[in-house]
Amino acid sequence: MRISITLLLGALCATSGTSAAQESMARRSLDGGRLAWTRDYLSAQAARGAFPGAVLLVGWGDAEFLAAVGHYGRDDLRPVTDSTIYDLASLTKVVGLTTAVMLLVADGVLDLDASVAAYVPAFLGEGKDQVRVRHLLTHTSGLAPWEPFYRETHSRQEALDRVLAAPLQTLPGARYAYSDLGAIVLTQIVETVAGESLEHLLARRVFEPLGMTDTRFRPPASWRPRIAPTEDDPWRGRVLRGEVHDENAARLGGVSGHAGIFSTAPDLSRFARWLLDVYHDRLSEDAPIHLSADLVRQFTSKQPGPEGSTRALGWDTPTPGGGGSAGHLLSPTSFGHTGFTGTSIWIDPDRELFIILLTNRVHPSRENTAIRRVRSTVADSVVKAVDGG
């Protein structure tokens, strides 16, 4: 098993005119020894078949640690590297869709407490006039979690019409149920308000300004050699590589707010650092994207909701008592998300820490669920390493 490790340390801040907090952050370092156990654990999990390969990127203050373990896939034994591209699956909901919503709220053109029907009049049915944009972000709209509409429709528009016509299963706000359908409806709101596709909006206002050059929907054929394969898909009759894994997103043409973005760990590091800078209100005047700290803190804080919900606005928060993908040790202010293909991101603003884990655990089959224990173990081991445990 070949292991590739890249260690990146930010330049130290000049002591002149630098606050004690900034100096403390600059002195942090992530050497290979500090995270050796985590790296070796991931290597062992790849060898045991939890996933063909994985890329871990940990950011702590100005320092970064990156480890790539394993290989691309069953029929591609090349070792993965920091430039390996992964299907992010539901990380699309936060890196893409939620960020787009924040931008439109900041622009003053989207109201979280407005009814969904005010933006998408075709969202009709019993009780649906009570569904607010906020309900879609917290997965409390009452919409079903998922439906296999990819099997029953033949075009993007037909699929969108089916989602808009879907009945509520419960009254809005009465139950938490993680819903891809809600994210698809929210995508239509974003595109209506913005007057452009989610794909173009994110490229123009997020990915390009942040220098996320390896992040996009519908990657071109030239990217294919760097993309980790996902499932040997019975519906499409082939191993997927560079095509979105999620079937409903595929029916929607590969672009949706619930799934479809491909990216690398270094690109997601740029995104996480930008979010932390906004969260702590330390963006410079020439920053490529400006949002208010209050807005980002609102979106990343746990919201009031029904029993069982750990949701912020779009983002998730740690499960009380541990046991989820965030493990047991991240700060209560942490926020993150997971993706079905085997991806996850967790950001701990109290520690100035983020943990990005990208895998293709669904290759060659989605029946492999070992990633569930791996995420929690990785999160806990990283926190112990940076806390000196």
C-alpha positions as CSV (number, residue, x, y, z in Angstrom):
1,M,0.0,0.0,0.0
2,R,1.5,3.3,-1.1
3,I,0.9,6.3,1.1
4,S,1.4,9.8,-0.1
5,I,1.7,12.5,2.5
6,T,2.0,16.3,1.8
7,L,2.7,18.6,4.7
8,L,1.9,22.2,4.2
9,L,2.8,24.9,6.8
10,G,1.6,28.4,6.5
11,A,4.2,31.2,6.9
12,L,4.5,32.6,10.4
13,C,2.9,35.9,11.0
14,A,5.3,38.8,11.6
15,T,5.5,39.6,15.3
16,S,5.3,43.3,14.7
17,G,1.7,44.5,15.1
18,T,0.4,40.9,15.5
19,S,-2.1,40.0,18.2
20,A,-1.3,37.2,20.7
21,A,-4.1,35.1,19.2
22,Q,-2.7,35.5,15.7
23,E,0.8,34.5,16.9
24,S,-0.7,31.5,18.7
25,M,-2.4,30.4,15.5
26,A,0.7,30.9,13.4
27,R,2.8,28.7,15.8
28,R,0.6,25.7,15.4
29,S,2.0,22.9,13.3
30,L,0.8,19.6,12.0
31,D,3.8,17.3,11.6
32,G,3.5,13.8,10.3
33,G,4.1,12.3,13.8
34,R,1.1,14.2,15.3
35,L,-1.3,12.6,12.9
36,A,0.6,9.4,12.1
37,W,-2.0,7.3,13.9
38,T,-4.9,8.7,11.8
39,R,-2.9,8.3,8.6
40,D,-2.0,4.7,9.4
41,Y,-5.6,4.0,10.4
42,L,-6.9,5.2,7.1
43,S,-4.3,3.1,5.3
44,A,-5.4,0.0,7.2
45,Q,-9.1,0.7,6.4
46,A,-8.3,1.0,2.7
47,A,-6.4,-2.4,2.9
48,R,-9.5,-3.9,4.6
49,G,-11.8,-2.7,1.9
50,A,-13.7,0.1,3.7
51,F,-12.9,2.1,0.5
52,P,-10.4,1.8,-2.4
53,G,-8.7,5.0,-1.4
54,A,-9.0,8.2,0.7
55,V,-7.6,11.7,1.0
56,L,-7.6,13.4,4.4
57,L,-6.9,17.1,4.7
58,V,-6.7,18.6,8.2
59,G,-6.4,22.3,8.7
60,W,-5.5,23.8,12.0
61,G,-4.7,27.5,12.2
62,D,-2.4,28.2,9.4
63,A,-1.1,24.6,9.1
64,E,-2.3,21.8,7.0
65,F,-1.7,18.1,6.9
66,L,-2.6,16.0,3.9
67,A,-2.5,12.2,3.6
68,A,-3.5,10.2,0.5
69,V,-3.9,6.4,1.0
70,G,-5.0,3.5,-1.2
71,H,-5.8,3.5,-4.9
72,Y,-8.4,4.7,-7.3
73,G,-10.5,1.6,-7.8
74,R,-10.9,-2.1,-8.5
75,D,-9.5,-1.9,-12.0
76,D,-7.3,1.1,-11.4
77,L,-4.5,0.5,-8.9
78,R,-2.8,3.9,-9.3
79,P,-2.3,5.5,-5.9
80,V,-4.6,8.4,-5.1
81,T,-3.0,11.8,-4.6
82,D,-4.0,15.3,-3.4
83,S,-5.2,16.0,-6.9
84,T,-7.7,13.1,-7.0
85,I,-11.2,14.3,-7.7
86,Y,-14.2,12.8,-5.8
87,D,-17.9,12.9,-6.3
88,L,-19.0,14.9,-3.3
89,A,-22.6,13.7,-3.3
90,S,-24.5,15.5,-0.5
91,L,-21.6,17.8,0.4
92,T,-23.1,19.6,-2.6
93,K,-25.9,20.7,-0.2
94,V,-23.6,22.8,1.9
95,V,-20.6,23.6,-0.3
96,G,-23.0,24.5,-3.2
97,L,-26.7,25.0,-2.3
98,T,-26.4,26.5,1.2
99,T,-23.6,28.9,0.1
100,A,-25.8,30.1,-2.8
101,V,-28.7,30.7,-0.4
102,M,-26.4,32.7,1.9
103,L,-25.3,34.9,-1.0
104,L,-28.9,35.6,-2.0
105,V,-29.9,36.3,1.5
106,A,-27.0,38.7,1.8
107,D,-28.1,40.3,-1.5
108,G,-31.5,41.0,0.1
109,V,-33.4,39.0,-2.6
110,L,-34.2,35.9,-0.7
111,D,-36.2,35.7,2.6
112,L,-35.8,32.6,4.7
113,D,-39.3,33.1,6.2
114,A,-41.1,33.6,3.0
115,S,-43.3,30.8,1.7
116,V,-41.8,28.5,-0.9
117,A,-44.8,29.1,-3.2
118,A,-43.9,32.9,-3.3
119,Y,-40.8,31.9,-5.3
120,V,-42.1,28.8,-7.0
121,P,-45.9,29.1,-7.6
122,A,-46.1,25.5,-8.9
123,F,-45.3,24.2,-5.4
124,L,-49.0,23.4,-4.7
125,G,-50.8,20.9,-2.5
126,E,-52.4,20.5,0.9
127,G,-50.5,22.3,3.6
128,K,-47.7,23.4,1.2
129,D,-48.6,27.1,1.5
130,Q,-47.2,26.8,5.0
131,V,-43.8,25.6,3.9
132,R,-41.1,28.3,4.4
133,V,-37.7,28.5,2.8
134,R,-36.3,27.9,6.3
135,H,-38.1,24.5,6.5
136,L,-36.2,23.3,3.4
137,L,-32.9,24.2,5.0
138,T,-33.6,22.4,8.2
139,H,-35.2,19.4,6.6
140,T,-38.5,20.0,8.4
141,S,-40.7,20.8,5.3
142,G,-42.8,17.6,5.6
143,L,-41.6,16.4,2.2
144,A,-40.5,12.8,1.8
145,P,-36.8,12.1,2.2
146,W,-36.4,10.5,-1.2
147,E,-38.3,9.1,-4.2
148,P,-37.0,7.1,-7.1
149,F,-38.3,9.6,-9.7
150,Y,-35.4,8.9,-12.0
151,R,-37.1,5.6,-12.8
152,E,-40.5,7.2,-13.6
153,T,-39.5,10.3,-15.6
154,H,-37.6,10.9,-18.8
155,S,-36.4,14.5,-18.7
156,R,-35.2,17.1,-16.3
157,Q,-38.4,19.2,-16.5
158,E,-40.6,16.1,-15.9
159,A,-38.6,15.2,-12.9
160,L,-38.8,18.8,-11.5
161,D,-42.5,18.8,-12.0
162,R,-42.8,15.5,-10.1
163,V,-40.9,16.9,-7.1
164,L,-42.9,20.1,-7.0
165,A,-46.1,18.1,-7.0
166,A,-45.0,15.7,-4.3
167,P,-47.4,15.8,-1.3
168,L,-46.3,16.6,2.3
169,Q,-46.0,13.6,4.6
170,T,-46.3,15.8,7.7
171,L,-47.1,19.4,8.6
172,P,-44.2,21.8,8.1
173,G,-42.0,21.9,11.2
174,A,-43.6,18.9,12.8
175,R,-40.9,16.3,12.0
176,Y,-37.2,16.2,11.0
177,A,-36.7,14.1,7.9
178,Y,-33.5,14.6,5.9
179,S,-34.9,15.3,2.4
180,D,-33.3,15.3,-1.0
181,L,-36.7,16.5,-2.4
182,G,-36.5,19.6,-0.2
183,A,-33.0,20.4,-1.5
184,I,-34.3,20.0,-5.1
185,V,-37.1,22.4,-4.4
186,L,-34.7,24.8,-2.8
187,T,-32.5,24.6,-5.9
188,Q,-35.5,25.8,-8.0
189,I,-35.9,28.7,-5.6
190,V,-32.3,29.7,-5.9
191,E,-32.4,29.5,-9.7
192,T,-35.6,31.5,-9.9
193,V,-34.3,34.3,-7.6
194,A,-30.8,34.4,-9.2
195,G,-32.0,34.2,-12.7
196,E,-29.4,31.7,-13.6
197,S,-28.6,28.0,-13.1
198,L,-27.1,26.9,-9.8
199,E,-24.1,25.6,-11.8
200,H,-23.3,29.1,-13.3
201,L,-24.1,30.9,-10.0
202,L,-21.6,28.9,-8.0
203,A,-18.9,29.0,-10.7
204,R,-19.2,32.8,-11.0
205,R,-19.6,33.7,-7.3
206,V,-17.9,31.0,-5.3
207,F,-15.6,28.5,-7.1
208,E,-13.8,31.0,-9.4
209,P,-13.3,33.7,-6.8
210,L,-11.9,31.2,-4.3
211,G,-9.6,29.6,-6.8
212,M,-11.4,26.3,-6.6
213,T,-10.2,25.3,-10.1
214,D,-11.0,21.6,-9.6
215,T,-14.5,22.0,-8.4
216,R,-17.6,21.9,-10.6
217,F,-20.7,20.1,-11.7
218,R,-20.4,17.9,-14.8
219,P,-16.7,17.5,-15.0
220,P,-15.2,17.5,-18.6
221,A,-13.8,14.3,-20.1
222,S,-10.3,15.7,-19.7
223,W,-10.7,15.4,-15.9
224,R,-11.7,11.7,-16.0
225,P,-8.2,10.2,-15.4
226,R,-8.1,12.1,-12.0
227,I,-11.7,11.1,-10.9
228,A,-12.2,8.3,-8.5
229,P,-14.8,5.8,-9.8
230,T,-18.0,5.2,-7.8
231,E,-20.5,2.5,-8.2
232,D,-20.9,-0.3,-10.7
233,D,-24.4,1.1,-11.3
234,P,-27.1,-1.4,-12.3
235,W,-29.4,1.3,-13.5
236,R,-26.8,2.7,-16.0
237,G,-25.1,-0.6,-16.5
238,R,-21.5,0.6,-16.0
239,V,-19.0,1.7,-13.4
240,L,-19.5,5.5,-13.0
241,R,-16.5,7.8,-13.4
242,G,-17.1,11.5,-13.8
243,E,-20.9,11.0,-13.9
244,V,-22.8,11.9,-10.8
245,H,-23.5,8.9,-8.6
246,D,-26.9,10.0,-7.4
247,E,-29.5,8.7,-9.8
248,N,-32.0,11.5,-9.3
249,A,-29.3,14.1,-9.9
250,A,-28.4,12.2,-13.1
251,R,-32.0,12.5,-14.2
252,L,-31.7,16.3,-13.5
253,G,-28.8,16.5,-15.9
254,G,-26.1,16.2,-13.3
255,V,-26.8,19.6,-11.7
256,S,-28.8,19.8,-8.5
257,G,-28.5,21.3,-5.1
258,H,-28.7,17.9,-3.4
259,A,-25.8,16.2,-5.4
260,G,-23.6,16.7,-8.4
261,I,-20.4,18.6,-7.4
262,F,-17.0,17.0,-7.9
263,S,-13.9,18.4,-6.1
264,T,-10.6,17.8,-4.4
265,A,-9.4,18.1,-0.8
266,P,-7.2,21.2,-1.5
267,D,-10.1,23.0,-3.1
268,L,-12.4,22.2,-0.2
269,S,-9.6,23.5,2.1
270,R,-9.9,26.9,0.4
271,F,-13.6,26.9,1.0
272,A,-13.2,25.9,4.6
273,R,-10.6,28.6,5.3
274,W,-12.9,31.2,3.7
275,L,-15.8,30.1,5.9
276,L,-13.6,30.3,9.0
277,D,-12.4,33.8,8.1
278,V,-16.0,35.0,7.6
279,Y,-17.1,33.3,10.8
280,H,-14.4,35.1,12.8
281,D,-15.0,38.4,10.9
282,R,-11.5,38.7,9.7
283,L,-11.9,39.0,5.9
284,S,-9.7,41.7,4.3
285,E,-11.2,44.4,2.1
286,D,-9.9,42.6,-1.0
287,A,-11.3,39.2,-0.1
288,P,-12.9,37.6,-3.2
289,I,-16.3,37.0,-1.5
290,H,-17.8,39.0,1.3
291,L,-20.5,37.8,3.8
292,S,-21.2,39.0,7.3
293,A,-20.0,37.0,10.2
294,D,-23.5,37.1,11.8
295,L,-25.0,35.5,8.7
296,V,-22.5,32.6,8.6
297,R,-22.9,32.0,12.3
298,Q,-26.7,31.9,11.9
299,F,-26.4,29.4,9.1
300,T,-24.0,27.2,11.0
301,S,-25.7,27.2,14.4
302,K,-28.2,24.5,15.5
303,Q,-31.7,25.7,14.9
304,P,-34.8,25.2,17.0
305,G,-36.7,22.2,15.7
306,P,-38.5,19.0,16.4
307,E,-37.0,16.1,18.4
308,G,-34.1,14.4,16.8
309,S,-32.9,17.3,14.7
310,T,-29.3,18.4,14.9
311,R,-29.7,20.8,11.9
312,A,-28.4,24.2,11.4
313,L,-29.5,26.0,8.1
314,G,-28.3,23.6,5.5
315,W,-25.4,22.5,7.7
316,D,-25.5,19.8,10.3
317,T,-24.1,20.0,13.9
318,P,-22.6,17.3,16.1
319,T,-24.8,14.6,17.5
320,P,-25.2,15.2,21.3
321,G,-23.2,12.6,23.1
322,G,-21.3,11.7,20.0
323,G,-21.8,8.7,17.7
324,G,-22.3,10.6,14.4
325,S,-19.8,11.5,11.8
326,A,-18.4,14.3,13.9
327,G,-17.3,11.9,16.6
328,H,-17.4,12.8,20.3
329,L,-14.8,15.6,20.7
330,L,-15.5,18.4,18.3
331,S,-16.8,21.6,19.8
332,P,-20.5,22.3,20.1
333,T,-20.1,25.2,17.7
334,S,-18.8,22.8,15.0
335,F,-20.7,22.3,11.7
336,G,-20.4,19.9,8.9
337,H,-22.0,17.4,6.5
338,T,-21.5,14.0,4.9
339,G,-21.9,12.6,1.4
340,F,-23.3,9.2,0.4
341,T,-20.3,8.4,-1.8
342,G,-18.0,8.5,1.3
343,T,-17.2,12.1,1.8
344,S,-17.4,14.5,4.8
345,I,-16.3,17.9,6.0
346,W,-16.4,19.1,9.6
347,I,-15.3,22.6,10.7
348,D,-14.7,23.5,14.4
349,P,-14.4,27.3,14.7
350,D,-13.4,27.2,18.4
351,R,-10.3,25.2,17.5
352,E,-9.7,26.8,14.1
353,L,-9.9,23.3,12.8
354,F,-11.4,21.5,9.8
355,I,-11.4,17.9,8.8
356,I,-12.0,16.9,5.1
357,L,-12.2,13.2,4.3
358,L,-12.9,12.2,0.7
359,T,-13.4,8.5,-0.2
360,N,-15.2,6.5,-2.9
361,R,-16.6,3.9,-0.5
362,V,-19.5,3.1,-2.9
363,H,-17.0,1.5,-5.3
364,P,-17.8,-1.0,-6.5
365,S,-21.0,-1.3,-4.4
366,R,-23.0,1.0,-2.1
367,E,-23.5,-2.0,0.2
368,N,-20.2,-1.2,1.8
369,T,-21.0,0.8,5.0
370,A,-17.7,0.7,6.8
371,I,-17.3,4.5,6.3
372,R,-19.8,5.1,9.2
373,R,-17.3,4.0,11.9
374,V,-14.3,5.4,10.0
375,R,-15.6,9.0,10.0
376,S,-16.2,9.1,13.7
377,T,-12.8,7.5,14.5
378,V,-11.0,9.9,12.2
379,A,-12.7,13.0,13.7
380,D,-11.8,11.9,17.3
381,S,-8.2,11.0,16.5
382,V,-7.7,14.4,14.8
383,V,-9.1,16.3,17.8
384,K,-6.9,14.3,20.2
385,A,-3.9,15.0,18.0
386,V,-4.4,18.8,17.9
387,D,-5.3,18.9,21.6
388,G,-2.1,17.1,22.5
389,G,-3.8,13.8,23.5
